[in-house]
C-alpha cells in the first residue's frame, strides 16, 4: 500500500466536506429528501457520511464512540445492538445533519492529525467513501429520477462489511 500523507488526505476529506456543504447546504428541502425508487435521499447519504465518519475514524478519538443519533448505518447494519442509539427513522433537515457532522469532525480532527499507520490506512478509505457518496448526491440532484449508483444504496461500506462480518449490498 502506498504511503498516505495524513495532512494531505485530511485536507482532501475536508475539501470534500466543503463541496458537500456547497452542493446540499442551501438545497430545496423537498428535493433533498426525495427517495426515488425507495433509494436513499440526498439527506440519507449525508446522514450516512456522519455515521461513516464515526465508524471509520471514531476509534482514534478520546474515548469510546458515542454515536450521533442522526447517523445512518447501511440497511444491513441498522439492527445491530451497538447502533441502538441511532434514530434511523429521523427526518432531519440537511443543515442539522451537516452541523452534527461538523461537530463530530471537529472533535476527532486533533486525533486524526497524528502520523500513525492506522490513521493513514483509515483516512484513505474514508476519503474514497466520502467521494463515492458525494458523486451519488450530485448525480441525484442533477437528475432527481437518477438511481443512486450501479450498486444498491448504502453499499459503499466495504469497511463496515469487513468490520461487521455482513453486508446488505
PAMARTI-888251 format. One record per atom (N, C-alpha, C): residue number from 1; x, y, z; atom name; residue in one letter. Coordinates in steps of 0.05 Angstrom, whole numbers, always signed. Layout:
# PAMARTI-888251
+-----+--------+--------+--------+----+----+
:   i :     c1 :     c2 :     c3 : at : aa :
+-----+--------+--------+--------+----+----+
: NUM :      X :      Y :      Z : CA :  A :
...
+-----+--------+--------+--------+----+----+
This chain:
# PAMARTI-888251
+-----+--------+--------+--------+----+----+
:   i :     c1 :     c2 :     c3 : at : aa :
+-----+--------+--------+--------+----+----+
:   1 :    +17 :    -24 :     +0 :  N :  X :
:   1 :     +0 :     +0 :     +0 : CA :  X :
:   1 :    +18 :    +25 :     +0 :  C :  X :
:   2 :    +10 :    +45 :    -16 :  N :  X :
:   2 :    +26 :    +69 :    -18 : CA :  X :
:   2 :    +23 :    +85 :     +8 :  C :  X :
:   3 :    +44 :    +99 :    +15 :  N :  X :
:   3 :    +44 :   +116 :    +39 : CA :  X :
:   3 :    +23 :   +139 :    +36 :  C :  X :
:   4 :     +7 :   +143 :    +56 :  N :  X :
:   4 :    -13 :   +164 :    +55 : CA :  X :
:   4 :     -3 :   +187 :    +72 :  C :  X :
:   5 :     -3 :   +211 :    +61 :  N :  X :
:   5 :     +5 :   +235 :    +76 : CA :  X :
:   5 :    -20 :   +245 :    +91 :  C :  X :
:   6 :    -19 :   +242 :   +118 :  N :  X :
:   6 :    -43 :   +248 :   +135 : CA :  X :
:   6 :    -53 :   +276 :   +130 :  C :  X :
:   7 :    -36 :   +296 :   +130 :  N :  X :
:   7 :    -45 :   +324 :   +127 : CA :  X :
:   7 :    -58 :   +328 :   +100 :  C :  X :
:   8 :    -47 :   +316 :    +79 :  N :  X :
:   8 :    -58 :   +319 :    +52 : CA :  X :
:   8 :    -85 :   +306 :    +50 :  C :  X :
:   9 :    -88 :   +281 :    +61 :  N :  X :
:   9 :   -113 :   +267 :    +59 : CA :  X :
:   9 :   -134 :   +280 :    +77 :  C :  X :
:  10 :   -126 :   +290 :   +101 :  N :  X :
:  10 :   -146 :   +305 :   +117 : CA :  X :
:  10 :   -156 :   +329 :   +102 :  C :  X :
:  11 :   -137 :   +343 :    +89 :  N :  X :
:  11 :   -145 :   +366 :    +72 : CA :  X :
:  11 :   -165 :   +359 :    +50 :  C :  X :
:  12 :   -159 :   +336 :    +37 :  N :  X :
:  12 :   -177 :   +327 :    +16 : CA :  X :
:  12 :   -205 :   +319 :    +27 :  C :  X :
:  13 :   -205 :   +306 :    +50 :  N :  X :
:  13 :   -231 :   +299 :    +63 : CA :  X :
:  13 :   -246 :   +324 :    +70 :  C :  X :
:  14 :   -232 :   +344 :    +81 :  N :  X :
:  14 :   -245 :   +369 :    +88 : CA :  X :
:  14 :   -254 :   +385 :    +64 :  C :  X :
:  15 :   -240 :   +384 :    +42 :  N :  X :
:  15 :   -249 :   +396 :    +17 : CA :  X :
:  15 :   -274 :   +382 :     +7 :  C :  X :
:  16 :   -275 :   +356 :    +10 :  N :  X :
:  16 :   -299 :   +340 :     +3 : CA :  X :
:  16 :   -323 :   +349 :    +20 :  C :  X :
:  17 :   -318 :   +354 :    +46 :  N :  X :
:  17 :   -340 :   +363 :    +63 : CA :  X :
:  17 :   -349 :   +391 :    +54 :  C :  X :
:  18 :   -330 :   +408 :    +47 :  N :  X :
:  18 :   -337 :   +435 :    +38 : CA :  X :
:  18 :   -354 :   +434 :    +12 :  C :  X :
:  19 :   -346 :   +416 :     -6 :  N :  X :
:  19 :   -360 :   +412 :    -31 : CA :  X :
:  19 :   -389 :   +402 :    -25 :  C :  X :
:  20 :   -391 :   +384 :     -6 :  N :  X :
:  20 :   -417 :   +373 :     +1 : CA :  X :
:  20 :   -435 :   +396 :    +12 :  C :  X :
:  21 :   -423 :   +412 :    +30 :  N :  X :
:  21 :   -439 :   +435 :    +41 : CA :  X :
:  21 :   -448 :   +453 :    +18 :  C :  X :
:  22 :   -431 :   +458 :     -1 :  N :  X :
:  22 :   -438 :   +475 :    -24 : CA :  X :
:  22 :   -460 :   +463 :    -40 :  C :  X :
:  23 :   -460 :   +436 :    -44 :  N :  X :
:  23 :   -479 :   +422 :    -60 : CA :  X :
:  23 :   -506 :   +421 :    -46 :  C :  X :
:  24 :   -507 :   +414 :    -21 :  N :  X :
:  24 :   -533 :   +409 :     -7 : CA :  X :
:  24 :   -541 :   +431 :    +13 :  C :  X :
:  25 :   -522 :   +447 :    +22 :  N :  X :
:  25 :   -527 :   +465 :    +44 : CA :  X :
:  25 :   -551 :   +484 :    +40 :  C :  X :
:  26 :   -554 :   +494 :    +16 :  N :  X :
:  26 :   -576 :   +513 :    +11 : CA :  X :
:  26 :   -598 :   +500 :     -6 :  C :  X :
:  27 :   -597 :   +474 :     -8 :  N :  X :
:  27 :   -616 :   +460 :    -26 : CA :  X :
:  27 :   -645 :   +460 :    -16 :  C :  X :
:  28 :   -662 :   +454 :    -35 :  N :  X :
:  28 :   -691 :   +452 :    -31 : CA :  X :
:  28 :   -696 :   +428 :    -13 :  C :  X :
:  29 :   -708 :   +432 :    +10 :  N :  X :
:  29 :   -712 :   +410 :    +29 : CA :  X :
:  29 :   -728 :   +387 :    +18 :  C :  X :
:  30 :   -748 :   +393 :     +1 :  N :  X :
:  30 :   -764 :   +372 :    -11 : CA :  X :
:  30 :   -747 :   +355 :    -29 :  C :  X :
:  31 :   -732 :   +368 :    -47 :  N :  X :
:  31 :   -716 :   +354 :    -66 : CA :  X :
:  31 :   -694 :   +338 :    -52 :  C :  X :
:  32 :   -681 :   +349 :    -31 :  N :  X :
:  32 :   -661 :   +335 :    -17 : CA :  X :
:  32 :   -671 :   +310 :     -3 :  C :  X :
:  33 :   -697 :   +310 :     +3 :  N :  X :
:  33 :   -710 :   +288 :    +17 : CA :  X :
:  33 :   -723 :   +267 :     -1 :  C :  X :
:  34 :   -722 :   +272 :    -27 :  N :  X :
:  34 :   -735 :   +253 :    -46 : CA :  X :
:  34 :   -720 :   +226 :    -46 :  C :  X :
:  35 :   -736 :   +204 :    -47 :  N :  X :
:  35 :   -724 :   +177 :    -47 : CA :  X :
:  35 :   -734 :   +163 :    -72 :  C :  X :
:  36 :   -722 :   +169 :    -95 :  N :  X :
:  36 :   -731 :   +156 :   -120 : CA :  X :
:  36 :   -728 :   +126 :   -119 :  C :  X :
:  37 :   -749 :   +112 :   -125 :  N :  X :
:  37 :   -748 :    +83 :   -125 : CA :  X :
:  37 :   -743 :    +71 :    -98 :  C :  X :
:  38 :   -748 :    +86 :    -77 :  N :  X :
:  38 :   -742 :    +76 :    -50 : CA :  X :
:  38 :   -713 :    +77 :    -41 :  C :  X :
:  39 :   -696 :    +88 :    -58 :  N :  X :
:  39 :   -668 :    +90 :    -51 : CA :  X :
:  39 :   -664 :   +113 :    -31 :  C :  X :
:  40 :   -639 :   +115 :    -21 :  N :  X :
:  40 :   -633 :   +136 :     -2 : CA :  X :
:  40 :   -636 :   +163 :    -15 :  C :  X :
:  41 :   -645 :   +183 :     +0 :  N :  X :
:  41 :   -646 :   +211 :     -8 : CA :  X :
:  41 :   -618 :   +223 :     -5 :  C :  X :
:  42 :   -615 :   +247 :    -15 :  N :  X :
:  42 :   -590 :   +262 :    -11 : CA :  X :
:  42 :   -585 :   +265 :    +19 :  C :  X :
:  43 :   -606 :   +272 :    +34 :  N :  X :
:  43 :   -603 :   +275 :    +63 : CA :  X :
:  43 :   -594 :   +248 :    +76 :  C :  X :
:  44 :   -606 :   +226 :    +67 :  N :  X :
:  44 :   -598 :   +200 :    +77 : CA :  X :
:  44 :   -568 :   +195 :    +73 :  C :  X :
:  45 :   -558 :   +203 :    +50 :  N :  X :
:  45 :   -529 :   +199 :    +44 : CA :  X :
:  45 :   -513 :   +216 :    +63 :  C :  X :
:  46 :   -521 :   +241 :    +68 :  N :  X :
:  46 :   -506 :   +258 :    +86 : CA :  X :
:  46 :   -507 :   +246 :   +115 :  C :  X :
:  47 :   -530 :   +236 :   +123 :  N :  X :
:  47 :   -532 :   +222 :   +149 : CA :  X :
:  47 :   -513 :   +198 :   +150 :  C :  X :
:  48 :   -512 :   +184 :   +128 :  N :  X :
:  48 :   -494 :   +161 :   +127 : CA :  X :
:  48 :   -464 :   +170 :   +130 :  C :  X :
:  49 :   -457 :   +192 :   +117 :  N :  X :
:  49 :   -430 :   +202 :   +119 : CA :  X :
:  49 :   -423 :   +211 :   +148 :  C :  X :
:  50 :   -443 :   +221 :   +162 :  N :  X :
:  50 :   -439 :   +227 :   +191 : CA :  X :
:  50 :   -432 :   +201 :   +206 :  C :  X :
:  51 :   -449 :   +180 :   +200 :  N :  X :
:  51 :   -444 :   +154 :   +212 : CA :  X :
:  51 :   -417 :   +143 :   +205 :  C :  X :
:  52 :   -410 :   +145 :   +179 :  N :  X :
:  52 :   -385 :   +133 :   +169 : CA :  X :
:  52 :   -360 :   +147 :   +182 :  C :  X :
:  53 :   -362 :   +173 :   +186 :  N :  X :
:  53 :   -340 :   +187 :   +200 : CA :  X :
:  53 :   -336 :   +174 :   +227 :  C :  X :
:  54 :   -357 :   +169 :   +242 :  N :  X :
:  54 :   -354 :   +157 :   +268 : CA :  X :
:  54 :   -345 :   +128 :   +267 :  C :  X :
:  55 :   -355 :   +113 :   +247 :  N :  X :
:  55 :   -348 :    +85 :   +245 : CA :  X :
:  55 :   -319 :    +82 :   +236 :  C :  X :
:  56 :   -311 :    +97 :   +216 :  N :  X :
:  56 :   -284 :    +94 :   +205 : CA :  X :
:  56 :   -263 :   +107 :   +222 :  C :  X :
:  57 :   -269 :   +130 :   +233 :  N :  X :
:  57 :   -249 :   +147 :   +246 : CA :  X :
:  57 :   -253 :   +151 :   +276 :  C :  X :
:  58 :   -276 :   +144 :   +286 :  N :  X :
:  58 :   -282 :   +149 :   +315 : CA :  X :
:  58 :   -264 :   +134 :   +334 :  C :  X :
:  59 :   -253 :   +112 :   +325 :  N :  X :
:  59 :   -235 :    +96 :   +343 : CA :  X :
:  59 :   -210 :   +111 :   +350 :  C :  X :
:  60 :   -204 :   +133 :   +335 :  N :  X :
:  60 :   -180 :   +149 :   +341 : CA :  X :
:  60 :   -185 :   +172 :   +361 :  C :  X :
:  61 :   -210 :   +175 :   +368 :  N :  X :
:  61 :   -218 :   +197 :   +386 : CA :  X :
:  61 :   -210 :   +191 :   +415 :  C :  X :
:  62 :   -219 :   +209 :   +433 :  N :  X :
:  62 :   -211 :   +208 :   +461 : CA :  X :
:  62 :   -223 :   +185 :   +477 :  C :  X :
:  63 :   -243 :   +172 :   +468 :  N :  X :
:  63 :   -256 :   +151 :   +483 : CA :  X :
:  63 :   -274 :   +135 :   +465 :  C :  X :
:  64 :   -292 :   +119 :   +477 :  N :  X :
:  64 :   -310 :   +103 :   +460 : CA :  X :
:  64 :   -328 :   +121 :   +443 :  C :  X :
:  65 :   -335 :   +111 :   +420 :  N :  X :
:  65 :   -352 :   +126 :   +402 : CA :  X :
:  65 :   -380 :   +129 :   +414 :  C :  X :
:  66 :   -389 :   +154 :   +415 :  N :  X :
:  66 :   -417 :   +159 :   +424 : CA :  X :
:  66 :   -432 :   +167 :   +398 :  C :  X :
:  67 :   -446 :   +147 :   +388 :  N :  X :
:  67 :   -459 :   +150 :   +362 : CA :  X :
:  67 :   -478 :   +174 :   +362 :  C :  X :
:  68 :   -476 :   +191 :   +342 :  N :  X :
:  68 :   -494 :   +213 :   +340 : CA :  X :
:  68 :   -521 :   +202 :   +330 :  C :  X :
:  69 :   -543 :   +210 :   +342 :  N :  X :
:  69 :   -569 :   +199 :   +336 : CA :  X :
:  69 :   -577 :   +202 :   +307 :  C :  X :
:  70 :   -566 :   +221 :   +292 :  N :  X :
:  70 :   -574 :   +226 :   +265 : CA :  X :
:  70 :   -558 :   +209 :   +245 :  C :  X :
:  71 :   -537 :   +195 :   +254 :  N :  X :
:  71 :   -522 :   +178 :   +236 : CA :  X :
:  71 :   -540 :   +156 :   +225 :  C :  X :
:  72 :   -533 :   +148 :   +200 :  N :  X :
:  72 :   -550 :   +128 :   +187 : CA :  X :
:  72 :   -532 :   +105 :   +176 :  C :  X :
:  73 :   -533 :    +82 :   +190 :  N :  X :
:  73 :   -517 :    +59 :   +181 : CA :  X :
:  73 :   -530 :    +47 :   +156 :  C :  X :
:  74 :   -514 :    +31 :   +141 :  N :  X :
:  74 :   -526 :    +16 :   +118 : CA :  X :
:  74 :   -549 :     -1 :   +128 :  C :  X :
:  75 :   -567 :     -7 :   +111 :  N :  X :
:  75 :   -591 :    -22 :   +118 : CA :  X :
:  75 :   -584 :    -48 :   +133 :  C :  X :
:  76 :   -565 :    -62 :   +124 :  N :  X :
:  76 :   -558 :    -88 :   +136 : CA :  X :
:  76 :   -545 :    -86 :   +163 :  C :  X :
:  77 :   -538 :    -62 :   +172 :  N :  X :
:  77 :   -526 :    -58 :   +198 : CA :  X :
:  77 :   -544 :    -45 :   +218 :  C :  X :
:  78 :   -567 :    -35 :   +209 :  N :  X :
:  78 :   -585 :    -19 :   +226 : CA :  X :
:  78 :   -595 :    -33 :   +250 :  C :  X :
:  79 :   -598 :    -59 :   +250 :  N :  X :
:  79 :   -609 :    -74 :   +272 : CA :  X :
:  79 :   -588 :    -82 :   +293 :  C :  X :
:  80 :   -563 :    -76 :   +288 :  N :  X :
:  80 :   -542 :    -83 :   +307 : CA :  X :
:  80 :   -546 :    -68 :   +333 :  C :  X :
:  81 :   -543 :    -82 :   +355 :  N :  X :
:  81 :   -547 :    -70 :   +382 : CA :  X :
:  81 :   -529 :    -46 :   +387 :  C :  X :
:  82 :   -504 :    -46 :   +376 :  N :  X :
:  82 :   -486 :    -24 :   +381 : CA :  X :
:  82 :   -496 :     +2 :   +369 :  C :  X :
:  83 :   -515 :     +1 :   +351 :  N :  X :
:  83 :   -526 :    +25 :   +338 : CA :  X :
:  83 :   -554 :    +32 :   +348 :  C :  X :
:  84 :   -562 :    +21 :   +371 :  N :  X :
:  84 :   -589 :    +25 :   +381 : CA :  X :
:  84 :   -595 :    +54 :   +387 :  C :  X :
:  85 :   -575 :    +71 :   +393 :  N :  X :
:  85 :   -579 :    +99 :   +399 : CA :  X :
:  85 :   -585 :   +115 :   +374 :  C :  X :
:  86 :   -581 :   +104 :   +351 :  N :  X :
:  86 :   -586 :   +119 :   +326 : CA :  X :
:  86 :   -616 :   +120 :   +320 :  C :  X :
:  87 :   -625 :   +142 :   +311 :  N :  X :
:  87 :   -653 :   +146 :   +304 : CA :  X :
:  87 :   -656 :   +143 :   +274 :  C :  X :
:  88 :   -656 :   +118 :   +265 :  N :  X :
:  88 :   -656 :   +111 :   +236 : CA :  X :
:  88 :   -680 :   +124 :   +222 :  C :  X :
:  89 :   -703 :   +126 :   +236 :  N :  X :
:  89 :   -727 :   +138 :   +224 : CA :  X :
:  89 :   -729 :   +168 :   +225 :  C :  X :
:  90 :   -709 :   +181 :   +235 :  N :  X :
:  90 :   -709 :   +211 :   +237 : CA :  X :
:  90 :   -711 :   +223 :   +209 :  C :  X :
:  91 :   -723 :   +247 :   +208 :  N :  X :
:  91 :   -726 :   +262 :   +183 : CA :  X :
:  91 :   -714 :   +290 :   +188 :  C :  X :
:  92 :   -688 :   +292 :   +194 :  N :  X :
:  92 :   -676 :   +318 :   +199 : CA :  X :
:  92 :   -673 :   +334 :   +174 :  C :  X :
:  93 :   -669 :   +360 :   +178 :  N :  X :
:  93 :   -662 :   +378 :   +156 : CA :  X :
:  93 :   -632 :   +374 :   +150 :  C :  X :
:  94 :   -624 :   +380 :   +126 :  N :  X :
:  94 :   -596 :   +376 :   +119 : CA :  X :
:  94 :   -577 :   +393 :   +135 :  C :  X :
:  95 :   -585 :   +418 :   +143 :  N :  X :
:  95 :   -568 :   +435 :   +159 : CA :  X :
:  95 :   -562 :   +422 :   +186 :  C :  X :
:  96 :   -583 :   +410 :   +198 :  N :  X :
:  96 :   -579 :   +396 :   +224 : CA :  X :
:  96 :   -558 :   +374 :   +222 :  C :  X :
:  97 :   -560 :   +359 :   +200 :  N :  X :
:  97 :   -541 :   +336 :   +196 : CA :  X :
:  97 :   -513 :   +347 :   +191 :  C :  X :
:  98 :   -511 :   +367 :   +173 :  N :  X :
:  98 :   -484 :   +379 :   +167 : CA :  X :
:  98 :   -472 :   +391 :   +192 :  C :  X :
:  99 :   -487 :   +404 :   +209 :  N :  X :
:  99 :   -476 :   +415 :   +234 : CA :  X :
:  99 :   -467 :   +393 :   +253 :  C :  X :
: 100 :   -483 :   +371 :   +255 :  N :  X :
: 100 :   -475 :   +349 :   +272 : CA :  X :
: 100 :   -449 :   +336 :   +261 :  C :  X :
: 101 :   -447 :   +333 :   +235 :  N :  X :
: 101 :   -423 :   +322 :   +223 : CA :  X :
: 101 :   -399 :   +339 :   +229 :  C :  X :
: 102 :   -402 :   +366 :   +225 :  N :  X :
: 102 :   -380 :   +385 :   +230 : CA :  X :
: 102 :   -371 :   +382 :   +259 :  C :  X :
: 103 :   -390 :   +380 :   +278 :  N :  X :
: 103 :   -382 :   +378 :   +307 : CA :  X :
: 103 :   -367 :   +352 :   +312 :  C :  X :
: 104 :   -376 :   +330 :   +300 :  N :  X :
: 104 :   -362 :   +304 :   +303 : CA :  X :
: 104 :   -334 :   +306 :   +292 :  C :  X :
: 105 :   -332 :   +318 :   +268 :  N :  X :
: 105 :   -305 :   +320 :   +255 : CA :  X :
: 105 :   -287 :   +338 :   +272 :  C :  X :
: 106 :   -297 :   +360 :   +282 :  N :  X :
: 106 :   -281 :   +379 :   +298 : CA :  X :
: 106 :   -270 :   +365 :   +323 :  C :  X :
: 107 :   -286 :   +348 :   +335 :  N :  X :
: 107 :   -277 :   +333 :   +358 : CA :  X :
: 107 :   -255 :   +313 :   +351 :  C :  X :
: 108 :   -258 :   +300 :   +328 :  N :  X :
: 108 :   -239 :   +279 :   +320 : CA :  X :
: 108 :   -214 :   +290 :   +308 :  C :  X :
: 109 :   -215 :   +313 :   +295 :  N :  X :
: 109 :   -193 :   +322 :   +279 : CA :  X :
: 109 :   -166 :   +322 :   +293 :  C :  X :
: 110 :   -164 :   +332 :   +317 :  N :  X :
: 110 :   -137 :   +332 :   +330 : CA :  X :
: 110 :   -125 :   +304 :   +333 :  C :  X :
: 111 :   -142 :   +285 :   +335 :  N :  X :
: 111 :   -133 :   +257 :   +338 : CA :  X :
: 111 :   -126 :   +245 :   +311 :  C :  X :
: 112 :   -138 :   +256 :   +290 :  N :  X :
: 112 :   -133 :   +245 :   +263 : CA :  X :
: 112 :   -107 :   +257 :   +251 :  C :  X :
: 113 :    -98 :   +280 :   +262 :  N :  X :
: 113 :    -75 :   +293 :   +251 : CA :  X :
: 113 :    -49 :   +279 :   +259 :  C :  X :
: 114 :    -50 :   +258 :   +276 :  N :  X :
: 114 :    -26 :   +244 :   +284 : CA :  X :
: 114 :    -16 :   +227 :   +260 :  C :  X :
: 115 :    +10 :   +225 :   +259 :  N :  X :
: 115 :    +23 :   +210 :   +237 : CA :  X :
: 115 :    +25 :   +181 :   +247 :  C :  X :
: 116 :     +5 :   +166 :   +241 :  N :  X :
: 116 :     +2 :   +139 :   +251 : CA :  X :
: 116 :     -7 :   +120 :   +229 :  C :  X :
: 117 :     +5 :    +96 :   +227 :  N :  X :
: 117 :     -2 :    +78 :   +205 : CA :  X :
: 117 :    -32 :    +71 :   +205 :  C :  X :
: 118 :    -44 :    +68 :   +228 :  N :  X :
: 118 :    -73 :    +61 :   +229 : CA :  X :
: 118 :    -90 :    +84 :   +219 :  C :  X :
: 119 :    -83 :   +109 :   +226 :  N :  X :
: 119 :    -98 :   +132 :   +217 : CA :  X :
: 119 :    -95 :   +135 :   +187 :  C :  X :
: 120 :    -71 :   +132 :   +177 :  N :  X :
: 120 :    -66 :   +134 :   +148 : CA :  X :
: 120 :    -83 :   +114 :   +133 :  C :  X :
: 121 :    -84 :    +89 :   +142 :  N :  X :
: 121 :    -99 :    +68 :   +129 : CA :  X :
: 121 :   -129 :    +75 :   +128 :  C :  X :
: 122 :   -140 :    +84 :   +150 :  N :  X :
: 122 :   -169 :    +90 :   +151 : CA :  X :
: 122 :   -176 :   +116 :   +136 :  C :  X :
: 123 :   -158 :   +136 :   +137 :  N :  X :
: 123 :   -164 :   +161 :   +123 : CA :  X :
: 123 :   -167 :   +157 :    +93 :  C :  X :
: 124 :   -150 :   +141 :    +81 :  N :  X :
: 124 :   -151 :   +137 :    +52 : CA :  X :
: 124 :   -178 :   +124 :    +44 :  C :  X :
: 125 :   -186 :   +104 :    +59 :  N :  X :
: 125 :   -212 :    +91 :    +54 : CA :  X :
: 125 :   -235 :   +109 :    +59 :  C :  X :
: 126 :   -233 :   +126 :    +80 :  N :  X :
: 126 :   -255 :   +144 :    +86 : CA :  X :
: 126 :   -258 :   +165 :    +64 :  C :  X :
: 127 :   -236 :   +175 :    +53 :  N :  X :
: 127 :   -236 :   +194 :    +31 : CA :  X :
: 127 :   -251 :   +182 :     +7 :  C :  X :
: 128 :   -245 :   +157 :     +0 :  N :  X :
: 128 :   -259 :   +145 :    -22 : CA :  X :
: 128 :   -289 :   +142 :    -17 :  C :  X :
: 129 :   -295 :   +135 :     +8 :  N :  X :
: 129 :   -323 :   +132 :    +16 : CA :  X :
: 129 :   -339 :   +158 :    +13 :  C :  X :
: 130 :   -327 :   +180 :    +23 :  N :  X :
: 130 :   -339 :   +206 :    +21 : CA :  X :
: 130 :   -343 :   +213 :     -8 :  C :  X :
: 131 :   -323 :   +209 :    -24 :  N :  X :
: 131 :   -324 :   +215 :    -53 : CA :  X :
: 131 :   -346 :   +200 :    -67 :  C :  X :
: 132 :   -349 :   +174 :    -61 :  N :  X :
: 132 :   -370 :   +158 :    -73 : CA :  X :
: 132 :   -398 :   +168 :    -67 :  C :  X :
: 133 :   -403 :   +175 :    -42 :  N :  X :
: 133 :   -429 :   +185 :    -35 : CA :  X :
: 133 :   -434 :   +213 :    -46 :  C :  X :
: 134 :   -413 :   +229 :    -47 :  N :  X :
: 134 :   -416 :   +256 :    -58 : CA :  X :
: 134 :   -424 :   +254 :    -87 :  C :  X :
: 135 :   -412 :   +236 :   -102 :  N :  X :
: 135 :   -419 :   +233 :   -130 : CA :  X :
: 135 :   -448 :   +224 :   -134 :  C :  X :
: 136 :   -457 :   +206 :   -116 :  N :  X :
: 136 :   -485 :   +198 :   -118 : CA :  X :
: 136 :   -504 :   +222 :   -112 :  C :  X :
: 137 :   -497 :   +237 :    -91 :  N :  X :
: 137 :   -514 :   +261 :    -84 : CA :  X :
: 137 :   -514 :   +280 :   -108 :  C :  X :
: 138 :   -491 :   +286 :   -119 :  N :  X :
: 138 :   -491 :   +305 :   -142 : CA :  X :
: 138 :   -507 :   +295 :   -165 :  C :  X :
: 139 :   -505 :   +269 :   -172 :  N :  X :
: 139 :   -520 :   +257 :   -194 : CA :  X :
: 139 :   -550 :   +259 :   -188 :  C :  X :
: 140 :   -557 :   +253 :   -163 :  N :  X :
: 140 :   -585 :   +253 :   -155 : CA :  X :
: 140 :   -597 :   +282 :   -157 :  C :  X :
: 141 :   -581 :   +302 :   -150 :  N :  X :
: 141 :   -591 :   +329 :   -151 : CA :  X :
: 141 :   -592 :   +340 :   -180 :  C :  X :
: 142 :   -575 :   +330 :   -197 :  N :  X :
: 142 :   -576 :   +338 :   -225 : CA :  X :
: 142 :   -601 :   +325 :   -239 :  C :  X :
: 143 :   -606 :   +300 :   -231 :  N :  X :
: 143 :   -629 :   +285 :   -243 : CA :  X :
: 143 :   -643 :   +271 :   -221 :  C :  X :
: 144 :   -665 :   +283 :   -210 :  N :  X :
: 144 :   -679 :   +271 :   -187 : CA :  X :
: 144 :   -689 :   +243 :   -192 :  C :  X :
: 145 :   -692 :   +234 :   -217 :  N :  X :
: 145 :   -701 :   +207 :   -222 : CA :  X :
: 145 :   -678 :   +187 :   -224 :  C :  X :
: 146 :   -653 :   +197 :   -223 :  N :  X :
: 146 :   -630 :   +180 :   -226 : CA :  X :
: 146 :   -628 :   +160 :   -203 :  C :  X :
: 147 :   -621 :   +136 :   -210 :  N :  X :
: 147 :   -616 :   +116 :   -189 : CA :  X :
: 147 :   -590 :   +124 :   -176 :  C :  X :
: 148 :   -586 :   +115 :   -151 :  N :  X :
: 148 :   -563 :   +124 :   -135 : CA :  X :
: 148 :   -536 :   +115 :   -147 :  C :  X :
: 149 :   -534 :    +91 :   -154 :  N :  X :
: 149 :   -508 :    +80 :   -164 : CA :  X :
: 149 :   -514 :    +54 :   -178 :  C :  X :
: 150 :   -494 :    +42 :   -189 :  N :  X :
: 150 :   -497 :    +16 :   -201 : CA :  X :
: 150 :   -501 :     -6 :   -180 :  C :  X :
: 151 :   -493 :     +1 :   -155 :  N :  X :
: 151 :   -498 :    -17 :   -133 : CA :  X :
: 151 :   -521 :     -6 :   -117 :  C :  X :
: 152 :   -532 :    -23 :   -100 :  N :  X :
: 152 :   -554 :    -14 :    -83 : CA :  X :
: 152 :   -545 :     +8 :    -64 :  C :  X :
: 153 :   -563 :    +26 :    -58 :  N :  X :
: 153 :   -557 :    +48 :    -39 : CA :  X :
: 153 :   -546 :    +36 :    -13 :  C :  X :
: 154 :   -527 :    +50 :     -2 :  N :  X :
: 154 :   -516 :    +41 :    +23 : CA :  X :
: 154 :   -495 :    +19 :    +20 :  C :  X :
: 155 :   -488 :    +13 :     -5 :  N :  X :
: 155 :   -470 :    -10 :     -9 : CA :  X :
: 155 :   -441 :     -1 :    -13 :  C :  X :
: 156 :   -434 :    +23 :     -5 :  N :  X :
: 156 :   -407 :    +33 :     -8 : CA :  X :
: 156 :   -389 :    +26 :    +15 :  C :  X :
: 157 :   -400 :    +12 :    +35 :  N :  X :
: 157 :   -387 :     +9 :    +61 : CA :  X :
: 157 :   -370 :    -16 :    +63 :  C :  X :
: 158 :   -350 :    -19 :    +45 :  N :  X :
: 158 :   -332 :    -42 :    +47 : CA :  X :
: 158 :   -319 :    -44 :    +74 :  C :  X :
: 159 :   -313 :    -22 :    +86 :  N :  X :
: 159 :   -301 :    -22 :   +113 : CA :  X :
: 159 :   -320 :    -33 :   +133 :  C :  X :
: 160 :   -346 :    -24 :   +132 :  N :  X :
: 160 :   -365 :    -34 :   +150 : CA :  X :
: 160 :   -370 :    -64 :   +147 :  C :  X :
: 161 :   -370 :    -73 :   +122 :  N :  X :
: 161 :   -374 :   -102 :   +116 : CA :  X :
: 161 :   -352 :   -118 :   +130 :  C :  X :
: 162 :   -327 :   -109 :   +127 :  N :  X :
: 162 :   -305 :   -125 :   +140 : CA :  X :
: 162 :   -307 :   -124 :   +170 :  C :  X :
: 163 :   -316 :   -101 :   +181 :  N :  X :
: 163 :   -318 :    -99 :   +210 : CA :  X :
: 163 :   -342 :   -114 :   +221 :  C :  X :
: 164 :   -364 :   -114 :   +207 :  N :  X :
: 164 :   -389 :   -126 :   +217 : CA :  X :
: 164 :   -392 :   -155 :   +210 :  C :  X :
: 165 :   -378 :   -164 :   +189 :  N :  X :
: 165 :   -380 :   -191 :   +180 : CA :  X :
: 165 :   -403 :   -196 :   +162 :  C :  X :
: 166 :   -419 :   -175 :   +155 :  N :  X :
: 166 :   -440 :   -179 :   +136 : CA :  X :
: 166 :   -445 :   -152 :   +122 :  C :  X :
: 167 :   -461 :   -153 :   +101 :  N :  X :
: 167 :   -465 :   -131 :    +83 : CA :  X :
: 167 :   -492 :   -133 :    +70 :  C :  X :
: 168 :   -505 :   -111 :    +64 :  N :  X :
: 168 :   -531 :   -113 :    +51 : CA :  X :
: 168 :   -531 :   -108 :    +22 :  C :  X :
: 169 :   -509 :   -103 :    +10 :  N :  X :
: 169 :   -509 :    -97 :    -19 : CA :  X :
: 169 :   -491 :   -114 :    -33 :  C :  X :
+-----+--------+--------+--------+----+----+
